[in-house]
Amino acid sequence: MQQSRGKGINRNVAKAIEIIKPLAELGDSKAQENLKWYVEHPNQY
């Protein structure tokens, strides 16, 4: 399975980040944790 560099984030992750990011910016600690996880593990989905 090949992975192209830079396009490693899959659509579901991008969508999740889109949803979580505003919550994280509002100070939701669970959202911040999730966002951090998605950023650190972009290819787990």
mmCIF file as Biopython writes it, N, C-alpha, C and O atoms, coordinates in Angstrom:
data_model
#
loop_
_atom_site.group_PDB
_atom_site.id
_atom_site.type_symbol
_atom_site.label_atom_id
_atom_site.label_alt_id
_atom_site.label_comp_id
_atom_site.label_asym_id
_atom_site.label_entity_id
_atom_site.label_seq_id
_atom_site.pdbx_PDB_ins_code
_atom_site.Cartn_x
_atom_site.Cartn_y
_atom_site.Cartn_z
_atom_site.occupancy
_atom_site.B_iso_or_equiv
_atom_site.auth_seq_id
_atom_site.auth_asym_id
_atom_site.pdbx_PDB_model_num
ATOM 1   N N  . MET A ? 1  ? 0.835   -1.205 0.000  1.0 0.0 1  A 1 
ATOM 2   C CA . MET A ? 1  ? 0.000   0.000  0.000  1.0 0.0 1  A 1 
ATOM 3   C C  . MET A ? 1  ? 0.866   1.250  0.000  1.0 0.0 1  A 1 
ATOM 4   O O  . MET A ? 1  ? 1.673   1.458  0.906  1.0 0.0 1  A 1 
ATOM 5   N N  . GLN A ? 2  ? 0.698   2.055  -0.993 1.0 0.0 2  A 1 
ATOM 6   C CA . GLN A ? 2  ? 1.493   3.274  -1.099 1.0 0.0 2  A 1 
ATOM 7   C C  . GLN A ? 2  ? 0.809   4.436  -0.405 1.0 0.0 2  A 1 
ATOM 8   O O  . GLN A ? 2  ? -0.418  4.543  -0.400 1.0 0.0 2  A 1 
ATOM 9   N N  . GLN A ? 3  ? 1.613   5.299  0.177  1.0 0.0 3  A 1 
ATOM 10  C CA . GLN A ? 3  ? 1.094   6.516  0.786  1.0 0.0 3  A 1 
ATOM 11  C C  . GLN A ? 3  ? 1.772   7.703  0.153  1.0 0.0 3  A 1 
ATOM 12  O O  . GLN A ? 3  ? 3.000   7.779  0.100  1.0 0.0 3  A 1 
ATOM 13  N N  . SER A ? 4  ? 0.965   8.633  -0.330 1.0 0.0 4  A 1 
ATOM 14  C CA . SER A ? 4  ? 1.560   9.838  -0.892 1.0 0.0 4  A 1 
ATOM 15  C C  . SER A ? 4  ? 1.796   10.835 0.234  1.0 0.0 4  A 1 
ATOM 16  O O  . SER A ? 4  ? 0.917   11.082 1.059  1.0 0.0 4  A 1 
ATOM 17  N N  . ARG A ? 5  ? 2.966   11.387 0.252  1.0 0.0 5  A 1 
ATOM 18  C CA . ARG A ? 5  ? 3.319   12.360 1.283  1.0 0.0 5  A 1 
ATOM 19  C C  . ARG A ? 5  ? 2.491   13.630 1.138  1.0 0.0 5  A 1 
ATOM 20  O O  . ARG A ? 5  ? 2.260   14.114 0.029  1.0 0.0 5  A 1 
ATOM 21  N N  . GLY A ? 6  ? 2.050   14.159 2.268  1.0 0.0 6  A 1 
ATOM 22  C CA . GLY A ? 6  ? 1.297   15.406 2.235  1.0 0.0 6  A 1 
ATOM 23  C C  . GLY A ? 6  ? -0.200  15.181 2.090  1.0 0.0 6  A 1 
ATOM 24  O O  . GLY A ? 6  ? -1.004  15.972 2.584  1.0 0.0 6  A 1 
ATOM 25  N N  . LYS A ? 7  ? -0.573  14.101 1.411  1.0 0.0 7  A 1 
ATOM 26  C CA . LYS A ? 7  ? -2.000  13.809 1.272  1.0 0.0 7  A 1 
ATOM 27  C C  . LYS A ? 7  ? -2.372  12.643 2.190  1.0 0.0 7  A 1 
ATOM 28  O O  . LYS A ? 7  ? -3.353  11.938 1.951  1.0 0.0 7  A 1 
ATOM 29  N N  . GLY A ? 8  ? -1.584  12.455 3.230  1.0 0.0 8  A 1 
ATOM 30  C CA . GLY A ? 8  ? -1.791  11.339 4.142  1.0 0.0 8  A 1 
ATOM 31  C C  . GLY A ? 8  ? -3.065  11.449 4.962  1.0 0.0 8  A 1 
ATOM 32  O O  . GLY A ? 8  ? -3.607  10.435 5.401  1.0 0.0 8  A 1 
ATOM 33  N N  . ILE A ? 9  ? -3.550  12.669 5.174  1.0 0.0 9  A 1 
ATOM 34  C CA . ILE A ? 9  ? -4.766  12.822 5.971  1.0 0.0 9  A 1 
ATOM 35  C C  . ILE A ? 9  ? -5.952  12.430 5.119  1.0 0.0 9  A 1 
ATOM 36  O O  . ILE A ? 9  ? -6.168  12.973 4.036  1.0 0.0 9  A 1 
ATOM 37  N N  . ASN A ? 10 ? -6.697  11.499 5.614  1.0 0.0 10 A 1 
ATOM 38  C CA . ASN A ? 10 ? -7.839  11.015 4.869  1.0 0.0 10 A 1 
ATOM 39  C C  . ASN A ? 10 ? -9.057  11.882 5.167  1.0 0.0 10 A 1 
ATOM 40  O O  . ASN A ? 10 ? -9.081  12.622 6.150  1.0 0.0 10 A 1 
ATOM 41  N N  . ARG A ? 11 ? -10.061 11.781 4.309  1.0 0.0 11 A 1 
ATOM 42  C CA . ARG A ? 11 ? -11.216 12.685 4.384  1.0 0.0 11 A 1 
ATOM 43  C C  . ARG A ? 11 ? -11.943 12.640 5.709  1.0 0.0 11 A 1 
ATOM 44  O O  . ARG A ? 11 ? -12.403 13.670 6.200  1.0 0.0 11 A 1 
ATOM 45  N N  . ASN A ? 12 ? -12.053 11.453 6.297  1.0 0.0 12 A 1 
ATOM 46  C CA . ASN A ? 12 ? -12.745 11.332 7.584  1.0 0.0 12 A 1 
ATOM 47  C C  . ASN A ? 12 ? -12.015 12.102 8.672  1.0 0.0 12 A 1 
ATOM 48  O O  . ASN A ? 12 ? -12.637 12.751 9.513  1.0 0.0 12 A 1 
ATOM 49  N N  . VAL A ? 13 ? -10.698 12.025 8.648  1.0 0.0 13 A 1 
ATOM 50  C CA . VAL A ? 13 ? -9.891  12.744 9.630  1.0 0.0 13 A 1 
ATOM 51  C C  . VAL A ? 13 ? -10.041 14.241 9.423  1.0 0.0 13 A 1 
ATOM 52  O O  . VAL A ? 13 ? -10.219 14.993 10.382 1.0 0.0 13 A 1 
ATOM 53  N N  . ALA A ? 14 ? -9.970  14.673 8.171  1.0 0.0 14 A 1 
ATOM 54  C CA . ALA A ? 14 ? -10.139 16.097 7.868  1.0 0.0 14 A 1 
ATOM 55  C C  . ALA A ? 14 ? -11.496 16.585 8.359  1.0 0.0 14 A 1 
ATOM 56  O O  . ALA A ? 14 ? -11.607 17.672 8.927  1.0 0.0 14 A 1 
ATOM 57  N N  . LYS A ? 15 ? -12.517 15.781 8.137  1.0 0.0 15 A 1 
ATOM 58  C CA . LYS A ? 15 ? -13.876 16.125 8.568  1.0 0.0 15 A 1 
ATOM 59  C C  . LYS A ? 15 ? -13.931 16.196 10.098 1.0 0.0 15 A 1 
ATOM 60  O O  . LYS A ? 15 ? -14.497 17.131 10.664 1.0 0.0 15 A 1 
ATOM 61  N N  . ALA A ? 16 ? -13.347 15.212 10.747 1.0 0.0 16 A 1 
ATOM 62  C CA . ALA A ? 16 ? -13.351 15.181 12.211 1.0 0.0 16 A 1 
ATOM 63  C C  . ALA A ? 16 ? -12.634 16.401 12.774 1.0 0.0 16 A 1 
ATOM 64  O O  . ALA A ? 16 ? -13.106 17.028 13.723 1.0 0.0 16 A 1 
ATOM 65  N N  . ILE A ? 17 ? -11.488 16.731 12.182 1.0 0.0 17 A 1 
ATOM 66  C CA . ILE A ? 17 ? -10.729 17.895 12.637 1.0 0.0 17 A 1 
ATOM 67  C C  . ILE A ? 17 ? -11.561 19.162 12.464 1.0 0.0 17 A 1 
ATOM 68  O O  . ILE A ? 17 ? -11.558 20.042 13.325 1.0 0.0 17 A 1 
ATOM 69  N N  . GLU A ? 18 ? -12.272 19.244 11.344 1.0 0.0 18 A 1 
ATOM 70  C CA . GLU A ? 18 ? -13.136 20.386 11.061 1.0 0.0 18 A 1 
ATOM 71  C C  . GLU A ? 18 ? -14.178 20.572 12.161 1.0 0.0 18 A 1 
ATOM 72  O O  . GLU A ? 18 ? -14.485 21.695 12.560 1.0 0.0 18 A 1 
ATOM 73  N N  . ILE A ? 19 ? -14.714 19.452 12.643 1.0 0.0 19 A 1 
ATOM 74  C CA . ILE A ? 19 ? -15.756 19.482 13.675 1.0 0.0 19 A 1 
ATOM 75  C C  . ILE A ? 19 ? -15.159 19.752 15.054 1.0 0.0 19 A 1 
ATOM 76  O O  . ILE A ? 19 ? -15.716 20.515 15.844 1.0 0.0 19 A 1 
ATOM 77  N N  . ILE A ? 20 ? -14.024 19.119 15.334 1.0 0.0 20 A 1 
ATOM 78  C CA . ILE A ? 20 ? -13.409 19.203 16.664 1.0 0.0 20 A 1 
ATOM 79  C C  . ILE A ? 20 ? -12.712 20.532 16.908 1.0 0.0 20 A 1 
ATOM 80  O O  . ILE A ? 20 ? -12.751 21.070 18.014 1.0 0.0 20 A 1 
ATOM 81  N N  . LYS A ? 21 ? -12.068 21.063 15.859 1.0 0.0 21 A 1 
ATOM 82  C CA . LYS A ? 21 ? -11.234 22.246 16.021 1.0 0.0 21 A 1 
ATOM 83  C C  . LYS A ? 21 ? -11.943 23.437 16.690 1.0 0.0 21 A 1 
ATOM 84  O O  . LYS A ? 21 ? -11.384 24.029 17.613 1.0 0.0 21 A 1 
ATOM 85  N N  . PRO A ? 22 ? -13.153 23.801 16.251 1.0 0.0 22 A 1 
ATOM 86  C CA . PRO A ? 22 ? -13.836 24.915 16.924 1.0 0.0 22 A 1 
ATOM 87  C C  . PRO A ? 22 ? -14.092 24.640 18.406 1.0 0.0 22 A 1 
ATOM 88  O O  . PRO A ? 22 ? -13.988 25.545 19.235 1.0 0.0 22 A 1 
ATOM 89  N N  . LEU A ? 23 ? -14.422 23.402 18.736 1.0 0.0 23 A 1 
ATOM 90  C CA . LEU A ? 23 ? -14.643 23.031 20.138 1.0 0.0 23 A 1 
ATOM 91  C C  . LEU A ? 23 ? -13.353 23.159 20.937 1.0 0.0 23 A 1 
ATOM 92  O O  . LEU A ? 23 ? -13.349 23.662 22.061 1.0 0.0 23 A 1 
ATOM 93  N N  . ALA A ? 24 ? -12.254 22.694 20.335 1.0 0.0 24 A 1 
ATOM 94  C CA . ALA A ? 24 ? -10.955 22.767 21.000 1.0 0.0 24 A 1 
ATOM 95  C C  . ALA A ? 24 ? -10.582 24.226 21.249 1.0 0.0 24 A 1 
ATOM 96  O O  . ALA A ? 24 ? -10.028 24.563 22.296 1.0 0.0 24 A 1 
ATOM 97  N N  . GLU A ? 25 ? -10.889 25.090 20.277 1.0 0.0 25 A 1 
ATOM 98  C CA . GLU A ? 25 ? -10.568 26.504 20.423 1.0 0.0 25 A 1 
ATOM 99  C C  . GLU A ? 25 ? -11.416 27.166 21.504 1.0 0.0 25 A 1 
ATOM 100 O O  . GLU A ? 25 ? -11.020 28.184 22.072 1.0 0.0 25 A 1 
ATOM 101 N N  . LEU A ? 26 ? -12.573 26.592 21.786 1.0 0.0 26 A 1 
ATOM 102 C CA . LEU A ? 26 ? -13.425 27.113 22.854 1.0 0.0 26 A 1 
ATOM 103 C C  . LEU A ? 26 ? -12.979 26.606 24.233 1.0 0.0 26 A 1 
ATOM 104 O O  . LEU A ? 26 ? -13.527 27.003 25.261 1.0 0.0 26 A 1 
ATOM 105 N N  . GLY A ? 27 ? -11.975 25.722 24.230 1.0 0.0 27 A 1 
ATOM 106 C CA . GLY A ? 27 ? -11.426 25.246 25.495 1.0 0.0 27 A 1 
ATOM 107 C C  . GLY A ? 27 ? -11.986 23.911 25.950 1.0 0.0 27 A 1 
ATOM 108 O O  . GLY A ? 27 ? -11.830 23.544 27.115 1.0 0.0 27 A 1 
ATOM 109 N N  . ASP A ? 28 ? -12.631 23.182 25.060 1.0 0.0 28 A 1 
ATOM 110 C CA . ASP A ? 28 ? -13.135 21.847 25.379 1.0 0.0 28 A 1 
ATOM 111 C C  . ASP A ? 28 ? -11.947 20.885 25.445 1.0 0.0 28 A 1 
ATOM 112 O O  . ASP A ? 28 ? -11.333 20.573 24.424 1.0 0.0 28 A 1 
ATOM 113 N N  . SER A ? 29 ? -11.634 20.425 26.646 1.0 0.0 29 A 1 
ATOM 114 C CA . SER A ? 29 ? -10.416 19.626 26.828 1.0 0.0 29 A 1 
ATOM 115 C C  . SER A ? 29 ? -10.492 18.284 26.110 1.0 0.0 29 A 1 
ATOM 116 O O  . SER A ? 29 ? -9.477  17.793 25.616 1.0 0.0 29 A 1 
ATOM 117 N N  . LYS A ? 30 ? -11.680 17.685 26.043 1.0 0.0 30 A 1 
ATOM 118 C CA . LYS A ? 30 ? -11.830 16.408 25.344 1.0 0.0 30 A 1 
ATOM 119 C C  . LYS A ? 30 ? -11.583 16.607 23.848 1.0 0.0 30 A 1 
ATOM 120 O O  . LYS A ? 30 ? -10.922 15.792 23.205 1.0 0.0 30 A 1 
ATOM 121 N N  . ALA A ? 31 ? -12.118 17.693 23.308 1.0 0.0 31 A 1 
ATOM 122 C CA . ALA A ? 31 ? -11.907 18.000 21.897 1.0 0.0 31 A 1 
ATOM 123 C C  . ALA A ? 31 ? -10.433 18.271 21.617 1.0 0.0 31 A 1 
ATOM 124 O O  . ALA A ? 31 ? -9.908  17.859 20.583 1.0 0.0 31 A 1 
ATOM 125 N N  . GLN A ? 32 ? -9.765  18.964 22.539 1.0 0.0 32 A 1 
ATOM 126 C CA . GLN A ? 32 ? -8.337  19.248 22.376 1.0 0.0 32 A 1 
ATOM 127 C C  . GLN A ? 32 ? -7.536  17.955 22.342 1.0 0.0 32 A 1 
ATOM 128 O O  . GLN A ? 32 ? -6.611  17.802 21.544 1.0 0.0 32 A 1 
ATOM 129 N N  . GLU A ? 33 ? -7.904  17.029 23.219 1.0 0.0 33 A 1 
ATOM 130 C CA . GLU A ? 33 ? -7.242  15.728 23.277 1.0 0.0 33 A 1 
ATOM 131 C C  . GLU A ? 33 ? -7.435  14.973 21.962 1.0 0.0 33 A 1 
ATOM 132 O O  . GLU A ? 33 ? -6.487  14.420 21.403 1.0 0.0 33 A 1 
ATOM 133 N N  . ASN A ? 34 ? -8.678  14.960 21.479 1.0 0.0 34 A 1 
ATOM 134 C CA . ASN A ? 34 ? -8.992  14.271 20.233 1.0 0.0 34 A 1 
ATOM 135 C C  . ASN A ? 34 ? -8.268  14.899 19.054 1.0 0.0 34 A 1 
ATOM 136 O O  . ASN A ? 34 ? -7.737  14.200 18.191 1.0 0.0 34 A 1 
ATOM 137 N N  . LEU A ? 35 ? -8.255  16.217 19.027 1.0 0.0 35 A 1 
ATOM 138 C CA . LEU A ? 35 ? -7.593  16.933 17.947 1.0 0.0 35 A 1 
ATOM 139 C C  . LEU A ? 35 ? -6.111  16.597 17.918 1.0 0.0 35 A 1 
ATOM 140 O O  . LEU A ? 35 ? -5.536  16.349 16.858 1.0 0.0 35 A 1 
ATOM 141 N N  . LYS A ? 36 ? -5.501  16.591 19.099 1.0 0.0 36 A 1 
ATOM 142 C CA . LYS A ? 36 ? -4.084  16.259 19.225 1.0 0.0 36 A 1 
ATOM 143 C C  . LYS A ? 36 ? -3.839  14.843 18.690 1.0 0.0 36 A 1 
ATOM 144 O O  . LYS A ? 36 ? -2.865  14.600 17.979 1.0 0.0 36 A 1 
ATOM 145 N N  . TRP A ? 37 ? -4.729  13.919 19.039 1.0 0.0 37 A 1 
ATOM 146 C CA . TRP A ? 37 ? -4.583  12.535 18.604 1.0 0.0 37 A 1 
ATOM 147 C C  . TRP A ? 37 ? -4.667  12.431 17.088 1.0 0.0 37 A 1 
ATOM 148 O O  . TRP A ? 37 ? -3.849  11.762 16.456 1.0 0.0 37 A 1 
ATOM 149 N N  . TYR A ? 38 ? -5.662  13.097 16.508 1.0 0.0 38 A 1 
ATOM 150 C CA . TYR A ? 38 ? -5.814  13.068 15.047 1.0 0.0 38 A 1 
ATOM 151 C C  . TYR A ? 38 ? -4.586  13.627 14.347 1.0 0.0 38 A 1 
ATOM 152 O O  . TYR A ? 38 ? -4.134  13.085 13.338 1.0 0.0 38 A 1 
ATOM 153 N N  . VAL A ? 39 ? -4.050  14.712 14.887 1.0 0.0 39 A 1 
ATOM 154 C CA . VAL A ? 39 ? -2.877  15.343 14.273 1.0 0.0 39 A 1 
ATOM 155 C C  . VAL A ? 39 ? -1.657  14.428 14.371 1.0 0.0 39 A 1 
ATOM 156 O O  . VAL A ? 39 ? -0.846  14.362 13.448 1.0 0.0 39 A 1 
ATOM 157 N N  . GLU A ? 40 ? -1.534  13.723 15.500 1.0 0.0 40 A 1 
ATOM 158 C CA . GLU A ? 40 ? -0.377  12.844 15.691 1.0 0.0 40 A 1 
ATOM 159 C C  . GLU A ? 40 ? -0.514  11.507 14.964 1.0 0.0 40 A 1 
ATOM 160 O O  . GLU A ? 40 ? 0.492   10.867 14.660 1.0 0.0 40 A 1 
ATOM 161 N N  . HIS A ? 41 ? -1.739  11.079 14.683 1.0 0.0 41 A 1 
ATOM 162 C CA . HIS A ? 41 ? -1.969  9.779  14.048 1.0 0.0 41 A 1 
ATOM 163 C C  . HIS A ? 41 ? -2.868  9.927  12.817 1.0 0.0 41 A 1 
ATOM 164 O O  . HIS A ? 41 ? -3.943  9.330  12.769 1.0 0.0 41 A 1 
ATOM 165 N N  . PRO A ? 42 ? -2.447  10.706 11.829 1.0 0.0 42 A 1 
ATOM 166 C CA . PRO A ? 42 ? -3.339  11.004 10.705 1.0 0.0 42 A 1 
ATOM 167 C C  . PRO A ? 42 ? -3.669  9.794  9.828  1.0 0.0 42 A 1 
ATOM 168 O O  . PRO A ? 42 ? -4.656  9.826  9.093  1.0 0.0 42 A 1 
ATOM 169 N N  . ASN A ? 43 ? -2.876  8.743  9.889  1.0 0.0 43 A 1 
ATOM 170 C CA . ASN A ? 43 ? -3.085  7.621  8.975  1.0 0.0 43 A 1 
ATOM 171 C C  . ASN A ? 43 ? -3.726  6.398  9.633  1.0 0.0 43 A 1 
ATOM 172 O O  . ASN A ? 43 ? -3.664  5.296  9.089  1.0 0.0 43 A 1 
ATOM 173 N N  . GLN A ? 44 ? -4.337  6.592  10.792 1.0 0.0 44 A 1 
ATOM 174 C CA . GLN A ? 44 ? -4.931  5.459  11.494 1.0 0.0 44 A 1 
ATOM 175 C C  . GLN A ? 44 ? -6.337  5.138  11.004 1.0 0.0 44 A 1 
ATOM 176 O O  . GLN A ? 44 ? -6.951  4.186  11.484 1.0 0.0 44 A 1 
ATOM 177 N N  . TYR A ? 45 ? -6.854  5.910  10.063 1.0 0.0 45 A 1 
ATOM 178 C CA . TYR A ? 45 ? -8.230  5.714  9.613  1.0 0.0 45 A 1 
ATOM 179 C C  . TYR A ? 45 ? -8.299  5.317  8.169  1.0 0.0 45 A 1 
ATOM 180 O O  . TYR A ? 45 ? -9.390  5.113  7.636  1.0 0.0 45 A 1 
#
